[in-house]
Every structure is written in C-alpha cells, then in structure tokens.
Amino acid sequence: MSTREKGETGRQEEVWRSARAGRLRAQPGSPRTEGPTGLHPLGESLEHDGILYVPPGYRPDQPAPLAVMLHGAGGSARHGLELLQPLADDANLLLLAPGSQGPTWDVIVEDFGPDVHAIDEALAHTFERYAVDPARVAIGGFSDGASYALSLGLGNGDLFKHIIAFSPGFAVPPRQLGTPRIFMSHGTQDRVLPIDRCSRRLMRVFERAGYDVNYHEFEGPHVVPEEMMREAVHWWLEGTIH
C-alpha cells in the first residue's frame, strides 16, 4: 500500500471513529464554490437519501440560517423537509433533510454510526457551497427525529446552537458539549409518545442540567401543528437576526 493510500485509509478510519462516537466534524466556513437555489436531492452526489432546500432569497454575501431537519420512524427526507419548508422562503432558511439509513435513526436501533456519517457528509456538502451563519445552525425533528436531534445536538453543541424537538421521546447524547438552546413542543393527547413519559420528563432533566428550554404543550395528538412550526422558527431566529 502506498503512502497516499495509507493516508486515505487513516482518514477514513478517523471519520468512522468520529461517527461511532456521535461526533460531527463539518463546520461552516467560506464556501469554495457557489451553489444554486432551489431543491436539490443529495443522492445525486452523496449516494444516500437527503434533500437540500435553498430559498430564492439566498445571497452568498449574506450568511443564512441553516436547519438540519430529521424525519420520524418510517419516514423519509421529504418528511423532514416538510417540518419547516412552509416557512423557509419568508424566513430565508436553508433546510437540510437527511434520510435515515434504516427504518429509523441509528442510535435508536443500536448505536451511533452510519447516520452520523451521512449527516456529516451532507453538512460538509452544504458548507462547501453555501454561506451559513454559525450562530444560526439548528438541528430539529419530529418524533424519533426529535429524539435523535436532541441526542446529536446536545453532543455537538459547538455546531448546533439551537435544537428544535417536536414531540420527542428521549435523549441519549454521547456527551454534553456546549449549551445549545432547546425548543420542545408536545401534544397532551399524544398516544404514540405520551407526554408524561417523554417531554415533561425531558423538560425536568434539561432544566436541572441548566439548559435554556422553551417548552410548549398543545391540545392534540402526535402531530406538528403549524403554530408550533412558526413558534419554533420565531424562537430560533429572534435573538440572532443581524
């Protein structure tokens, strides 16, 4: 094996060690190329499910907020995108919606690994092409996607300054890094992930740990009402609009 091949093998091993530890390596910076606006399936270049949405108002000289949005169990990248896409144009949001490699996210089935790697690749792809405001990078999701957003977000608080969790079940962060702000909403009539065992318990845990949590309960089942989408985006961007 040549020195170059050994170096590449070593880099790949380090990437997978990071993924198995739940650690994301990609960070926003100066884009190396300029990407177009619109809807872009990531499978064309990254060979795994995912969608990037860039609003028509995006400008390379004005770093934009970015949200990584994660679908629930049995869902797809499209379901993750739909969580905030109705508000993306008005708020000028970049939305990155990966798809889980299995029926749900890796740590929920077994442990961190393939989904962390895929999200890291999708983030690196985005940061290479678009100007992203480091103070306004969020991760969010619904149901299993919300649980995964909390888990990955709390373990990568140097990247994600905000976490948006719609009806989460739990959180299993690999570590606690940084102090991301947290938005949680949950329906009081949720029979899929009952609120008493899920968000109300999480709220107490996060408050004891010193996190800044914006918590909302609504009368309804296991859904994401439009008013909760709007409340989440307002909370996320209110204190960081330049």
VEXDOBA-182691 format. One line per 10 residues: their letters; for each residue x, y, z of C-alpha. Coordinates in nm, 2 decimals, m for minus. Example, Ala and Ser with C-alpha at 12.3 -4.5 7.8 and 13.67 -1.06 7.14 Angstrom:
% residues 2
AS = 1.23,m0.45,0.78 | 1.37,m0.11,0.71
This chain:
% residues 242
MSTREKGETG = 0.00,0.00,0.00 | 0.14,0.34,m0.10 | 0.19,0.63,0.15 | m0.11,0.81,m0.02 | m0.33,0.50,0.02 | m0.23,0.46,0.38 | m0.31,0.82,0.45 | m0.65,0.79,0.29 | m0.72,0.48,0.49 | m0.62,0.66,0.81
RQEEVWRSAR = m0.85,0.95,0.73 | m1.14,0.72,0.66 | m1.08,0.53,0.99 | m1.08,0.86,1.18 | m1.41,0.97,1.01 | m1.58,0.64,1.12 | m1.44,0.67,1.47 | m1.60,1.01,1.49 | m1.93,0.88,1.36 | m1.94,0.60,1.60
AGRLRAQPGS = m1.87,0.85,1.88 | m2.16,1.06,1.76 | m1.93,1.34,1.66 | m1.98,1.57,1.36 | m1.67,1.71,1.20 | m1.82,1.96,0.94 | m1.82,2.33,1.03 | m1.94,2.63,0.84 | m1.68,2.85,0.68 | m1.61,3.02,0.35
PRTEGPTGLH = m1.78,2.83,0.06 | m1.53,2.70,m0.20 | m1.80,2.72,m0.48 | m2.14,2.88,m0.53 | m2.44,2.66,m0.53 | m2.78,2.73,m0.69 | m3.11,2.80,m0.52 | m3.40,2.55,m0.52 | m3.45,2.19,m0.42 | m3.15,1.95,m0.45
PLGESLEHDG = m3.16,1.58,m0.39 | m2.84,1.48,m0.22 | m2.84,1.13,m0.36 | m2.71,1.26,m0.69 | m2.38,1.34,m0.54 | m2.36,1.17,m0.20 | m2.52,0.84,m0.29 | m2.76,0.84,0.01 | m3.11,0.98,0.07 | m3.13,1.35,0.15
ILYVPPGYRP = m3.26,1.69,0.03 | m3.12,2.04,0.05 | m3.35,2.34,0.00 | m3.21,2.68,m0.07 | m3.47,2.96,m0.07 | m3.49,3.21,m0.37 | m3.38,3.49,m0.14 | m3.04,3.33,m0.05 | m2.74,3.55,m0.13 | m2.38,3.43,m0.10
DQPAPLAVML = m2.28,3.76,0.07 | m2.54,3.72,0.35 | m2.48,3.40,0.55 | m2.81,3.23,0.61 | m2.96,3.03,0.89 | m2.95,2.65,0.84 | m3.17,2.38,1.00 | m3.10,2.01,0.98 | m3.45,1.85,1.00 | m3.50,1.49,1.08
HGAGGSARHG = m3.80,1.27,1.00 | m3.98,1.03,1.23 | m3.96,0.65,1.22 | m4.06,0.50,0.89 | m4.04,0.85,0.73 | m3.81,0.99,0.46 | m3.61,1.30,0.39 | m3.92,1.46,0.24 | m4.10,1.43,0.57 | m3.81,1.60,0.75
LELLQPLADD = m3.81,1.88,0.49 | m4.18,1.94,0.53 | m4.14,2.03,0.90 | m4.02,2.38,0.82 | m4.03,2.42,0.44 | m4.36,2.62,0.45 | m4.17,2.89,0.64 | m3.84,2.87,0.45 | m3.89,3.13,0.19 | m4.03,3.40,0.42
ANLLLLAPGS = m3.75,3.34,0.68 | m3.48,3.28,0.42 | m3.39,2.94,0.57 | m3.15,2.68,0.43 | m3.30,2.34,0.51 | m3.10,2.02,0.51 | m3.32,1.70,0.54 | m3.12,1.37,0.55 | m3.28,1.03,0.54 | m3.20,0.76,0.79
QGPTWDVIVE = m3.00,0.47,0.66 | m3.25,0.23,0.82 | m3.62,0.24,0.92 | m3.52,0.49,1.19 | m3.21,0.67,1.32 | m2.90,0.46,1.41 | m2.88,0.52,1.79 | m3.24,0.43,1.83 | m3.18,0.09,1.68 | m2.83,0.02,1.81
DFGPDVHAID = m2.56,0.29,1.83 | m2.43,0.60,1.65 | m2.25,0.54,1.32 | m2.40,0.54,0.97 | m2.65,0.82,1.01 | m2.39,1.04,1.18 | m2.16,0.98,0.89 | m2.43,1.06,0.64 | m2.53,1.38,0.82 | m2.17,1.49,0.84
EALAHTFERY = m2.12,1.44,0.46 | m2.44,1.63,0.39 | m2.33,1.92,0.61 | m1.99,1.93,0.45 | m2.15,1.93,0.11 | m2.37,2.23,0.22 | m2.09,2.43,0.38 | m1.87,2.39,0.07 | m2.14,2.55,m0.14 | m2.34,2.80,0.08
AVDPARVAIG = m2.26,3.07,0.32 | m2.41,2.97,0.66 | m2.43,3.18,0.97 | m2.25,2.98,1.25 | m2.47,3.14,1.52 | m2.79,3.02,1.35 | m2.72,2.65,1.28 | m3.00,2.43,1.43 | m3.10,2.07,1.43 | m3.45,1.95,1.47
GFSDGASYAL = m3.70,1.68,1.40 | m4.03,1.51,1.48 | m4.09,1.20,1.70 | m3.78,0.97,1.65 | m3.63,1.26,1.46 | m3.67,1.48,1.76 | m3.51,1.23,1.99 | m3.22,1.20,1.75 | m3.20,1.58,1.72 | m3.17,1.61,2.09
SLGLGNGDLF = m2.92,1.33,2.12 | m2.69,1.45,1.84 | m2.75,1.82,1.91 | m2.65,1.80,2.28 | m2.34,1.61,2.18 | m2.24,1.87,1.92 | m2.33,2.20,2.08 | m2.03,2.36,1.92 | m2.20,2.33,1.59 | m2.57,2.34,1.68
KHIIAFSPGF = m2.66,2.64,1.89 | m3.03,2.56,1.87 | m3.23,2.23,1.89 | m3.60,2.21,1.78 | m3.77,1.90,1.91 | m4.13,1.83,1.80 | m4.28,1.55,2.02 | m3.96,1.38,2.13 | m3.94,1.05,2.32 | m3.60,1.06,2.48
AVPPRQLGTP = m3.24,1.19,2.45 | m2.92,0.98,2.46 | m2.63,1.23,2.39 | m2.29,1.07,2.36 | m2.16,1.37,2.57 | m2.27,1.72,2.66 | m2.08,1.97,2.45 | m2.17,2.34,2.47 | m2.51,2.48,2.58 | m2.75,2.48,2.29
RIFMSHGTQD = m3.09,2.63,2.35 | m3.38,2.39,2.32 | m3.73,2.43,2.18 | m3.98,2.15,2.26 | m4.34,2.10,2.18 | m4.57,1.81,2.26 | m4.94,1.73,2.23 | m5.12,1.65,2.55 | m5.33,1.37,2.37 | m5.02,1.20,2.22
RVLPIDRCSR = m5.07,0.82,2.24 | m4.76,0.74,2.04 | m4.51,0.91,2.27 | m4.72,1.00,2.58 | m4.63,1.35,2.71 | m4.58,1.25,3.08 | m4.32,0.99,2.99 | m4.15,1.20,2.73 | m4.13,1.58,2.70 | m4.25,1.65,3.06
RLMRVFERAG = m3.97,1.42,3.19 | m3.72,1.56,2.95 | m3.81,1.92,3.05 | m3.72,1.84,3.41 | m3.39,1.67,3.31 | m3.29,1.97,3.09 | m3.38,2.23,3.35 | m3.18,2.05,3.62 | m2.88,2.04,3.38 | m2.90,2.41,3.32
YDVNYHEFEG = m3.02,2.42,2.96 | m3.23,2.71,2.83 | m3.56,2.54,2.73 | m3.86,2.69,2.56 | m4.14,2.44,2.62 | m4.49,2.43,2.47 | m4.78,2.19,2.52 | m5.08,2.19,2.29 | m5.41,2.01,2.28 | m5.36,1.75,2.02
PHVVPEEMMR = m5.22,1.41,1.92 | m4.88,1.31,1.77 | m4.85,1.59,1.52 | m4.67,1.91,1.45 | m4.93,2.20,1.43 | m4.84,2.49,1.21 | m4.84,2.73,1.51 | m4.57,2.52,1.67 | m4.36,2.54,1.35 | m4.40,2.92,1.35
EAVHWWLEGT = m4.33,2.95,1.72 | m4.01,2.74,1.68 | m3.88,2.95,1.39 | m3.96,3.27,1.57 | m3.78,3.15,1.88 | m3.48,3.03,1.68 | m3.42,3.35,1.48 | m3.55,3.61,1.72 | m3.22,3.67,1.91 | m2.98,3.61,1.62
IH = m3.11,3.81,1.33 | m2.83,4.05,1.22
